Amino acid sequence: MLNRQLLKLGKIILAAAVLAGSGAAYADSSTPLKIVIGFPPGGALDTMSRAMAEKLRLKLDQTVIVENKPGAGTQIALQAVNRSKPDGNTLLISPATPFVLFPLTYDKLPYDPEKDLTPVAHLAEVPLVASTAADSPYSTVPEYIDWVKKHQDKGSMGMVSLGGTVHFGLLSFNQHNNLSLIPVAYKGAPGMLTDEIGGVLPIGIDAVAAMSELERAGKIKYLGITGTERSKLIPNVPTFRESGAEGFELTAAWYGAFVPAGTPQAVVNKLGDALREIVKEPDFTAKMAQLGMVTTGTSATDLAAMIKTQREGWRPIVKESGFRANQ
């Protein structure tokens, strides 16, 4: 009798242990899932995150909120997620720069991009396009190169920040095409585009979404896109490389999802599966296209490999430039 009771008790304890272990592998659905972004409300990433939050709520049967933590080039958001409990209830949606370029341009970072955050899924690409005033004397990248070689005093290119992929892409573009274009940083795309239309700035590069309205209105025209493939959003616009002008192949903007290191792999997989399904849903894809994004939905493994490849590709260019970012 005693042996039978002990055996029964052992089975109960074993079952409890299995259930506990299984429960530990998944986020607590009674706790809200926080999506943290390093930008203020109202922008494209904020809009995407809130649309994603609603779909995640339905898929996970869990309350999902978006927490805006702008500042320090998104580093405040990264630190907040890094300090969070690795239980699957805190999700970072980040652009590429903090993982690809910051490790190359900052002497010291408050986070380790290799060890502190775990990739979950690649979510979307943001096509970057070069534009100029509609009445400019050039309409293609080769025509622009010919023009700027004859007008060396007007050799500048606009962008919204220094130390990003457009900046270093320009340095590579200069090397490949024997140019000496000067990067001109603006506080935002509106100022840059105003100078383009006014004839002050010969060319500028930014996200398609920032330019599409002016392009449709006939105020500006597109010259070429960065990267290695044409964009679904503007398929008639060739890449710089297609036009015979290399240098901007690594210049890319994208958004990916990350969780704190130490999050159970089962949780990472569950979140990744949900996110990849969401970004491939036709209604979500269409809404993001209106914001200038092309949804992707590739795996955590692919995202990690992309980060490494892009970082190593930029390393010699950044090193040669001597550029250092300030905290």
C-alpha positions as CSV (number, residue, x, y, z in Angstrom):
1,M,0.0,0.0,0.0
2,L,2.8,2.4,1.0
3,N,4.7,1.7,-2.2
4,R,1.6,2.3,-4.3
5,Q,1.0,5.6,-2.6
6,L,4.6,6.7,-3.1
7,L,4.4,5.7,-6.8
8,K,1.2,7.8,-7.2
9,L,2.8,10.7,-5.4
10,G,5.8,10.4,-7.6
11,K,3.7,10.6,-10.8
12,I,1.9,13.7,-9.5
13,I,5.2,15.4,-8.8
14,L,6.6,14.5,-12.2
15,A,3.4,15.7,-13.9
16,A,3.6,19.0,-12.0
17,A,7.3,19.4,-13.0
18,V,6.5,18.8,-16.7
19,L,3.7,21.3,-16.6
20,A,5.9,23.9,-14.8
21,G,8.6,23.3,-17.4
22,S,6.2,23.7,-20.2
23,G,4.7,26.8,-18.8
24,A,8.1,28.4,-18.4
25,A,8.6,28.0,-22.1
26,Y,5.8,30.4,-22.9
27,A,5.1,34.0,-22.1
28,D,2.6,34.6,-19.3
29,S,-0.6,35.6,-21.3
30,S,-1.9,37.4,-18.2
31,T,0.9,39.9,-18.4
32,P,0.7,42.5,-21.3
33,L,3.2,42.1,-24.1
34,K,5.1,45.4,-24.6
35,I,6.3,46.4,-28.0
36,V,9.1,49.0,-27.4
37,I,10.2,51.3,-30.2
38,G,12.8,54.1,-30.1
39,F,10.6,56.7,-31.9
40,P,7.8,59.1,-30.8
41,P,4.1,58.4,-31.6
42,G,2.8,59.2,-35.0
43,G,5.6,58.0,-37.3
44,A,5.6,55.0,-39.7
45,L,7.2,52.6,-37.2
46,D,4.7,53.6,-34.6
47,T,1.9,53.0,-37.0
48,M,3.3,49.6,-37.9
49,S,3.8,48.7,-34.3
50,R,0.3,49.5,-33.3
51,A,-1.2,47.6,-36.3
52,M,1.0,44.7,-35.3
53,A,-0.1,45.0,-31.7
54,E,-3.7,44.5,-32.5
55,K,-3.0,41.4,-34.6
56,L,-0.7,39.9,-32.0
57,R,-3.5,40.4,-29.4
58,L,-5.7,38.2,-31.4
59,K,-3.1,35.6,-32.2
60,L,-1.7,35.3,-28.7
61,D,-4.9,36.0,-26.8
62,Q,-2.9,38.6,-24.8
63,T,-3.0,42.3,-24.2
64,V,-0.4,44.0,-26.3
65,I,0.7,47.6,-25.8
66,V,3.2,49.9,-27.7
67,E,5.7,51.8,-25.6
68,N,7.5,54.8,-27.2
69,K,10.9,55.4,-25.8
70,P,12.6,57.9,-28.2
71,G,16.0,59.3,-27.8
72,A,19.8,58.7,-28.2
73,G,19.3,57.2,-31.7
74,T,17.0,54.5,-30.3
75,Q,19.5,53.4,-27.7
76,I,17.1,54.3,-24.8
77,A,14.6,51.8,-26.2
78,L,17.3,49.1,-26.6
79,Q,18.5,49.6,-23.1
80,A,14.9,49.3,-21.8
81,V,14.4,46.0,-23.5
82,N,17.8,44.8,-22.5
83,R,17.0,45.3,-18.8
84,S,13.6,43.6,-19.2
85,K,12.9,40.2,-17.9
86,P,13.5,37.6,-20.6
87,D,10.1,36.1,-20.5
88,G,8.8,37.0,-23.9
89,N,6.6,39.9,-22.7
90,T,9.0,42.6,-24.0
91,L,9.6,42.9,-27.7
92,L,11.8,45.5,-29.4
93,I,11.2,46.6,-33.0
94,S,14.3,48.3,-34.2
95,P,15.8,49.8,-37.4
96,A,19.1,48.4,-38.7
97,T,21.5,51.1,-37.6
98,P,21.8,50.2,-33.8
99,F,22.8,46.7,-34.8
100,V,24.7,47.2,-38.0
101,L,26.5,50.6,-37.8
102,F,26.5,51.7,-34.1
103,P,29.0,49.0,-33.2
104,L,31.3,50.4,-35.8
105,T,30.9,54.1,-35.1
106,Y,30.6,54.3,-31.3
107,D,33.6,53.8,-29.0
108,K,31.3,52.4,-26.4
109,L,27.7,51.3,-26.4
110,P,25.4,50.7,-23.4
111,Y,24.4,47.4,-24.9
112,D,26.1,44.5,-26.7
113,P,24.4,44.0,-30.0
114,E,25.7,40.5,-30.2
115,K,24.9,39.2,-26.7
116,D,22.2,41.3,-25.2
117,L,19.3,41.0,-27.7
118,T,18.1,38.0,-29.6
119,P,16.7,38.3,-33.1
120,V,13.1,37.1,-33.6
121,A,12.1,38.0,-37.1
122,H,12.8,40.4,-40.0
123,L,9.7,42.4,-40.5
124,A,10.0,45.0,-43.3
125,E,12.3,46.8,-45.7
126,V,12.1,50.6,-46.2
127,P,13.2,51.4,-49.8
128,L,15.6,54.4,-50.1
129,V,15.5,56.5,-53.3
130,A,17.5,59.3,-54.7
131,S,15.5,62.2,-55.9
132,T,16.0,65.6,-57.5
133,A,13.9,68.6,-58.6
134,A,11.5,67.8,-61.5
135,D,13.3,70.5,-63.7
136,S,16.8,69.3,-63.0
137,P,19.0,68.8,-66.1
138,Y,19.5,65.1,-65.3
139,S,16.9,62.3,-65.0
140,T,19.1,59.3,-64.5
141,V,22.1,58.4,-62.2
142,P,24.6,58.4,-65.1
143,E,23.3,61.8,-66.3
144,Y,23.7,63.1,-62.7
145,I,27.3,61.8,-62.5
146,D,28.2,63.5,-65.8
147,W,26.5,66.8,-64.7
148,V,28.2,66.8,-61.3
149,K,31.7,66.2,-62.8
150,K,31.1,69.4,-64.8
151,H,29.9,71.3,-61.7
152,Q,32.3,70.3,-59.0
153,D,31.2,73.3,-56.9
154,K,27.7,71.8,-56.7
155,G,28.8,68.4,-55.6
156,S,26.6,67.7,-52.5
157,M,24.0,65.0,-51.5
158,G,21.3,65.5,-48.9
159,M,20.4,63.0,-46.2
160,V,18.6,63.1,-42.9
161,S,21.6,62.2,-40.7
162,L,25.3,61.5,-40.7
163,G,26.6,58.2,-39.5
164,G,23.9,56.2,-41.2
165,T,23.8,53.9,-44.3
166,V,23.2,56.7,-46.7
167,H,26.2,58.6,-45.4
168,F,28.6,55.7,-45.7
169,G,26.9,54.6,-49.0
170,L,27.9,58.1,-50.3
171,L,31.5,57.6,-49.3
172,S,31.5,54.3,-51.1
173,F,29.7,55.9,-54.1
174,N,32.4,58.5,-54.3
175,Q,35.2,55.9,-54.3
176,H,33.6,53.8,-57.1
177,N,32.7,56.8,-59.3
178,N,35.7,59.0,-58.7
179,L,33.6,61.7,-57.1
180,S,33.9,63.9,-54.1
181,L,30.3,64.6,-53.2
182,I,29.8,66.2,-49.8
183,P,27.1,64.8,-47.4
184,V,24.6,67.4,-46.2
185,A,22.6,66.4,-43.2
186,Y,19.1,67.7,-42.6
187,K,16.8,67.5,-39.5
188,G,14.2,65.8,-41.6
189,A,13.1,65.0,-45.1
190,P,10.9,68.1,-45.6
191,G,13.8,70.5,-45.3
192,M,15.9,68.4,-47.7
193,L,13.1,68.2,-50.3
194,T,12.4,71.9,-50.0
195,D,16.0,72.6,-50.9
196,E,15.8,70.1,-53.8
197,I,12.8,71.7,-55.3
198,G,14.3,75.2,-54.8
199,G,17.4,74.2,-56.7
200,V,19.7,74.5,-53.6
201,L,20.4,70.8,-53.3
202,P,21.1,68.8,-56.5
203,I,20.2,65.4,-55.1
204,G,19.0,63.7,-51.9
205,I,18.3,60.2,-50.6
206,D,15.5,59.2,-48.2
207,A,12.7,56.8,-47.7
208,V,10.2,56.4,-50.6
209,A,7.3,57.4,-48.2
210,A,8.9,60.8,-47.6
211,M,9.0,61.6,-51.3
212,S,6.0,59.8,-52.9
213,E,3.5,62.7,-52.6
214,L,5.9,65.2,-54.1
215,E,6.8,62.8,-56.9
216,R,3.2,62.2,-57.8
217,A,2.6,66.0,-57.8
218,G,5.5,66.4,-60.3
219,K,7.7,68.4,-57.9
220,I,10.5,65.9,-57.8
221,K,11.7,62.9,-59.9
222,Y,13.4,59.7,-58.9
223,L,16.9,58.8,-60.1
224,G,17.6,55.5,-58.5
225,I,17.2,53.3,-55.5
226,T,19.8,51.9,-53.1
227,G,20.4,48.2,-52.5
228,T,20.7,45.4,-55.0
229,E,17.1,44.9,-56.1
230,R,14.3,47.1,-57.4
231,S,11.5,47.9,-55.0
232,K,8.0,46.6,-55.3
233,L,6.8,50.1,-54.4
234,I,8.5,51.8,-57.3
235,P,9.4,49.0,-59.7
236,N,10.2,51.3,-62.6
237,V,13.1,52.9,-60.8
238,P,16.4,51.2,-61.3
239,T,19.1,50.6,-58.6
240,F,22.2,52.6,-58.7
241,R,24.1,49.4,-59.6
242,E,21.8,48.8,-62.6
243,S,22.6,52.3,-63.8
244,G,26.3,51.4,-63.7
245,A,27.1,53.4,-60.6
246,E,28.1,51.2,-57.7
247,G,28.5,52.2,-54.0
248,F,25.0,52.0,-52.5
249,E,24.5,48.2,-52.5
250,L,24.8,48.0,-48.7
251,T,22.6,51.1,-48.1
252,A,19.5,49.6,-46.7
253,A,16.8,50.4,-44.2
254,W,14.8,47.7,-42.4
255,Y,12.9,46.8,-39.2
256,G,13.4,43.7,-37.2
257,A,12.1,42.3,-33.9
258,F,14.2,41.4,-30.9
259,V,13.8,40.1,-27.4
260,P,16.2,40.2,-24.4
261,A,18.9,37.5,-24.4
262,G,18.0,34.5,-22.3
263,T,14.3,34.4,-23.5
264,P,13.4,30.7,-23.9
265,Q,13.8,29.5,-27.5
266,A,10.2,28.2,-27.5
267,V,9.0,31.8,-26.7
268,V,11.3,33.2,-29.5
269,N,9.9,30.7,-31.9
270,K,6.3,31.4,-30.9
271,L,6.7,35.2,-31.3
272,G,8.6,34.7,-34.5
273,D,5.9,32.5,-36.0
274,A,3.2,35.0,-35.1
275,L,5.1,38.0,-36.5
276,R,6.0,36.3,-39.7
277,E,2.4,35.3,-40.3
278,I,1.2,38.9,-39.5
279,V,3.5,40.7,-41.9
280,K,2.5,38.3,-44.7
281,E,-1.2,38.9,-44.3
282,P,-2.5,40.9,-47.4
283,D,-4.3,43.6,-45.5
284,F,-1.2,44.3,-43.3
285,T,1.1,44.2,-46.4
286,A,-1.1,46.7,-48.2
287,K,-1.3,49.0,-45.2
288,M,2.5,49.0,-44.8
289,A,3.0,49.7,-48.5
290,Q,1.1,52.9,-47.9
291,L,3.7,53.8,-45.3
292,G,6.5,53.1,-47.7
293,M,7.4,49.6,-46.3
294,V,7.8,46.3,-48.0
295,T,6.9,43.5,-45.5
296,T,9.2,40.5,-45.4
297,G,8.7,38.0,-42.6
298,T,12.0,36.2,-42.7
299,S,13.4,34.1,-39.9
300,A,15.5,35.0,-36.8
301,T,18.4,33.1,-38.4
302,D,18.2,35.1,-41.6
303,L,18.0,38.3,-39.6
304,A,21.1,37.4,-37.6
305,A,23.0,36.5,-40.7
306,M,21.9,39.7,-42.4
307,I,23.1,41.9,-39.5
308,K,26.5,40.2,-39.5
309,T,26.9,40.4,-43.3
310,Q,25.9,44.1,-43.4
311,R,28.1,45.0,-40.5
312,E,31.2,43.3,-41.9
313,G,30.5,44.9,-45.3
314,W,30.5,48.4,-43.8
315,R,33.5,47.8,-41.5
316,P,36.3,48.8,-43.9
317,I,34.3,51.8,-45.3
318,V,33.6,53.1,-41.8
319,K,37.2,52.6,-40.7
320,E,38.6,54.4,-43.7
321,S,36.2,57.3,-43.2
322,G,37.4,57.9,-39.6
323,F,33.9,58.8,-38.6
324,R,33.1,58.5,-34.9
325,A,29.7,59.1,-33.3
326,N,29.2,61.1,-30.1
327,Q,27.2,59.8,-27.2
